[in-house]
């Protein structure tokens, strides 16, 4: 297996495992999670309510039991667009290729336990893509304006990092372009920064310090401030948490560091009045939390992902981001096979195949990048020589 294929499989499976584990605890507090599960979650668990079908009629999803959520479903759809185009993507690719996948190709939806359209599973912020691009015919570059500002675009941006492996600035720019069709403000910014972190993580010889440097290099406004607060605040964590009490202290610390920048507020299910509105000073919570947990656990996959799962709130997306970066750094071997095998079986999805598909597309994209870079160097040399004559 080539380096690119290994890292692509690692990132895609690492994110999906985090998604499936975190889906079971999404929306709850650490204290509620421990009470529900008799202690901290240490792997795949069942749904919060055994009668999940009617426990919350507004969201009758079978979370838990190894089921991936919309984070992974959207990631898979974006990989399919990359595989079709074999090129870098922009906002128009979202309108021309991603939206048709959402509304025109039925697929197995694990949380619905049925075949359905992707549109029927995604959150309102993702349904926006269909309303604005398919029905509203809005300019794709501006379609994200007015949408809920959340982690919706960032949660499936990992493939952008793979398409720009080793080029964090290129990943940021591409994610900012294509997610303009989906998000604005700090939601769009988070997608760019997360893609940059993934791109940095899969470079040969990359370290967690390289990922942090990449994130801080490209981040702006409240996102940059939140990331810096976490980096500085977790710097004194000398050793990875070794006990449950230390894990609890870490979760409280990270929440305190991120709270000033998070618009949702202290009660995840009862959002603040200014929640999810555009802002120059706010950040989505998920990305800086994921970075803080990664830093405290020194990039360890299992530790970082379980910390995200037990953090609660938007646990699945936090675990997606922590899992993608940790796996990008460590390779496919760090993603526990005992979790991944069960998740693939329960979700009826070959997640490893999605990683291989992305690797194939990324290989073509990177080869074309090299040709363009070589041609550009020749052009620069010609201009330099011409200017000197």
N, C-alpha and C positions, 0 to 999 in steps of 0.2 A: 504494500500500500504506500503510495506517495505521501510526502509531507502534507500536501494540500488536501488530499483525500482524507487522511487521518484527522487533520484539524477541522475539516468541514463536517465530517461525521461527529467529531467530538462536540463542536459548537451546537449543532442541530439537536443531537441527542441530549447533550448536557442541559440545554434550555428546555427540552420537552420533559425530561425527568423532573426538573424543578417545577415546571408547570403542573404536572400531574400530582406531585406531592403537595404543592401549595394550594391547589384548587380545593382541597378538603378543608383547609383552615381559613380560606379567604373571608374577610369581613369581620373577623373576631379579634378579641384582645388576647395577649399571651396568657392571661389568667383564665379566660374562658376556655382557651384551647387545652390547658392543662386539666381543668376541671372536667371537660368533656371526654378527654382521652386518658384520664388517670395518670397524668404526667406529661412530659414533653413528647412530642411526636418524633419517632426515630425511623420512620419509613412510610410505606404505603398504608393508609388507614381508610376506613369506610366513610360514607357520607355523614354529615353532621346530624341529619335527621334520617332515621331508617326509612321513614315514609316520605322520601324525598319528592315523590311525584306531586304531593299536595301540601307539603310543609310551607312552601312559599309560592302560592299560585302565580305570583308575578314573575317568578324565575324558577320554573320547574326543571332544574337541571340535576343530573346525577353526577355530582362532583365527588371525588374520592374513588376508592377502589381501583386506582390506577388509570383513571380516565383523564386524557389530555383535555384542555379547554380551548377557548377561542384563540388564545395566544399562539398555540401550536398550529391550529387550523389556518390562521392567517399567515403564519410563517411558511407553512407548506404551500399555500397559494402563491406567495411571493416567490418562492423557489421555482414553482412551475412557470412563472413569468420569466424569470432569469433563464430557465432551461429552454424556453421557446425563443427568446430574443438573442441569447448568447451575446449580450452587450450590456453596457451600463444603462440604467433606467432613469427616467425622469417622470415628472408629474403626468405627462401624456400617456406613459405606459400604464399608469394606474387606471386611467380612464379607458384605454383601449384594450387592456388585457386583464388587469386584476378584477375590475368590476364585473366583466362578463363571467369570470369564474365564480364570483359570489352569487350571481343570479341565474346562471344558466347551466351549471353542472352539479347535479345532486351527488352527494357523497355521504359516507357514514359519519354521523355526528355522535360520538360516544356519550356525551352528556344527555342527549335526547333518546339514545338507544334506538335510533332509526336512521334511515336514509333521508336526507333533507338538503335544502340549499344552505350554503354557508351563511347567507343573509339571515336565515331563520335562527341562527345561534348567536351571532355577534351582538355586541352591546350597541346602544343607540349611537354612540360616537363613531362606530364603524358603519352602521346603517347610513350615516350621513354621506359616506362615499357614494352610495347608490343613489340617494335622493339628489345630491348635487351634480354628480357627473353623468348619470344615466338619464335621469328625469329632468334635471334643471339645466343641463348643457352649459354648466358654468366653466369658465376658463380653468383648466386643471391646476394651473399654477397658483390660483387664488381660491380654489374651492374650499380649502380648510378654514378660511376666515369665517368666524361665527360659530364654529363647532364647539362642543364641550372641550375644554382644555384638560386633557388627562394623559395617561400613559399609553393610550390606544395605538398611536403610531410607533412609539418606541418599542412596544412589546414584541413586534415582529420584524424589527430592523436588523437582527443579527445577520441575515444573508447579505445585507449591504456591506457589512464589514468583511465578509468572505470574498465578495466580488472586488474588494479593494485591499486584499491581504497585504499587510505590511505598509500600507499607505493610509495613515489615520486621517490626514487632511482630505484626501480624496474620498474616503468613506463618509466623513462629515458632510462634505459638499453634496455628494450624491443623495444622502439621506435627507438633507434639508430640501433638495430639489423635489424628490419624488413625494415626500410626505407633505409638501405644500398642498397637495390635493386632499389631504386628510385633516391636518391640524394646523394651528397657528401658535404663536407665542411660545411659552416654555414647554408645551407639549411637543411642538415641532423641534425645538432645540434639543430636548432630551433624546429624540430619535437620532439626531445627528451625532450627539456625544456618545450614545451607546454604540452606534455603528463604528465610531472611531475607536472606542475601547476594544471592540471585537477585532478590528483590523490590526490593532497593536498587539493584541494577545496572541495572534496566530503567526506573527513573524518569528522565524527561527531564532532561538536564543532569547526570546522576550521574557521579561520578568514582570512581576506585579508593579514594580516601580515604573516600568515603561508604560504600562496601562494607565497609571495615575498621571504620568507626565502628558500622555496623549489627551486624556480627558481635560486636564487643566489648560492645555494648549489651545483647544478649540472652543471651550465653553464660554458662554456669555451670560451677563445679567444675573438673575437670581439662581440660575442653574450653576454658574461658576461659583457664586458665593456659597451655595449649599454644599457643593463638592469640596470646596476649600475648608469649610467648617468641619466637615466629617474627617477629612485628611488630617487636619490639625488636632481635632478632638480625640481621634483614635490613636494618634501617634504615641501616646503614653501607655498604650496597651502592650506591655513588654512581651507577653507570651500568649499564645492562643488559649481561649477559655478551656479549662480542664474539668470543670464541674458544672452541674446544672445551675447553681447559684451564680457562677461567673457568666454563664450564658444569659441569665436573666439581667444581670447588671449591664452587660453589653447591649442588650436590646433596649433597656431604659436609657442608656447613654446615647445611643444612636438616635432614638426617637427625640430626645431633648435637643440634640444638635440639629436635626432636620426640621423640627416643629416651626421655627420662625419663618421658614421658607415654604412650608406646605400650606396650600390654600384650603384643603379639605377640613382641617381642624381636628380637635381632640377626639370627637366622636365620629368614627368612620361612617356609620349608618345615618348620622344626623349632621350633614355637612354644614359648614359655616356659610353665611350669606354671600360671601365673595368667592365661594369655592368654584374652582374650575373655570374662572374667568381670565381673560388675557391680563398679563402683568409683566412689568420689567423686573420686579423684585421677587417673584415667586419661582418655585421649582416643583415639578412633580416629586412626590416623596420617594417613589420606587428606586430611581437611579442612585441618588446619594446613599440611601439605606443599603442597597446592594453593595456599593463600593465600601461602605463602612464595615459591613460584615465580612467582605472579602479581605480587607486590610487586617482586621482583628484575627482572622483565621489564616492569615498568610497565604491566601489563595487556595487553600485546601478545598477541594470540591465538596466532599461530604459535609464537612463542618459548616461551610458557607451556606450551602443549600438548606440544611436542616435549621440553621439559624434563621434563614428567611422564612421557612415554613412556620416556625414557632413564633415569629414576629407578629404574625397575623396581619390585620388590615388588608392591603392588596398583596397577600402573600404569594400568590401564583406568579404575578408579574415580577415581584422582587426576586423570587427564586429563579425565574427565567433569566434575568439579567446576571445575577450572581453565578448561575450555573453555566451560562454561555461563556463568560469570561474565564471562570476557573477551568473549564474544559478546554478552552482555547489555549490556555497556558500549559495545561498538563497533558493534553492529547486524549484520545478516545479511551485509553486504559484507565483514566481516573473516574469515568462514569460507571457507577456500580452496575454490573451486568444483571445482578439479581433484581434490581429495580427496573432496569430498562426492558428486560425480557417480559416481566409481568405487565408493564405498561403497554408494550406493543401488543401483547395478547389481549389485554382488557380493552384497549382502544381500537383494535383491529386496524392498526397502522404500522407499516414498516418504517419506523423513524430512521433507522440506519440507511435505508434506501433513499430517503429524502436528503440525507447528508451526502450520499454518493452522487445524487443528481445535482446537488449544488456544487459539488467539487468539479464535476464535468463541465458545468456552465462556467464556473470561475476560471477553470484552466483555459478555456477559449477566450474569456474576457482578458485575462492577464497576458495571454500571448498577443492579442491585438494591442494591448497597452504597450507592450514591449516594442512592437513594430512602429507604433506611433511615436514612442519616445526616441527610437533610433532615427526616424525620419526627422523629428524635431531637432535633434542634435545636429544632423547634417544641415538643416536649414539655418540653424544658429551659426554654425561654422561658416556657411556661405555668406550670411549677412555680415558677420564679423570681418571676414576677409574682404568683402566688398567695401565695407565702410572704411577699411584701412588703406584702400588703394587710392 
